[in-house]
Amino acid sequence: MKANPVHPKKLLMSKWTAVNPLSREKHFMVVQVIEPKIEGAPIEKIVIEAVISRRQKTIHWRSLTNGSEWQRGWIC
């Protein structure tokens, strides 16, 4: 699969579909962009929330660029 073009400043509230869902959690939304502790440092982590269970997890934002793990938008 090809890479997903993602810019860290446009992540908040973006929608994603897990290619290999676990526990019926397939659709996610970015609910928080974690600001780095050092001012001016690049963003590294985000919090995604599963639409069905509302369970949240923190991931490295660059993992969303991996097209074999994630697809942009909510896809059936």
N, C-alpha and C positions, 0 to 999 in steps of 0.2 A: 504494500500500500504506500501511497505517497504521503509526504509530510504535510501536516496541517499548518498553514501560516498563522501565527499567533503573535500578537504584540502585547506585552504585559500590561500596558496602560488601558487596554480595551477588554480586559478579562472579566471585570466585575459584572455580574448578572448575565454572563454569557452561558449558553446552554450546550451540553455535551452528551453524547451517547457512548457508553462503554461497549467496545466491540465484543468482549467476553464478560457478560454480566455475572455477578455473584449475588446469590440470595435475592433474586428478582430485582436487584438494583441495577437498572440499565440507564435511566435518564438522570442527569445531574445538572446542577446550576452552581456557578461560582458565586459564593455568598460573601467571601471576604478575601481581600488581597492583603497579605501580611507584610507590613512595612519593615524594612531592615532596621536593625538596631543602630547601625552607623548611618548617619544622614548622608544622602547622596549615593549610597551603595545600591546596586541593582536589586530588584525584587526577586526573591527566590521561591517563596512558598505561597500557596493559596489554600483556601478552605472550600471544598466542594460539598454540596448537600444532595443526597439522594431524594428525588421527587416523591417516591412512594413511601419511604420510611422516615424521611427527614433526618436520617443519620448523617453526621458530618465527618469528614476526614481531611487531614492536611496532607497535601502532596506538593511536590516540586512542580512549578507551573510549566516547565519545559516538557514534562511527560505528556502534556496535551498535544505536543507537536508530533508525537508518534502515532501515525495513522493506523498502525496495527493494534493499538490500544484504545484510541479515542477517535470519534468522528464529531465534527462541529454540528451543532443543532440537535434536535430530538428526532431521531430516525426510528421508524417502526421495525 
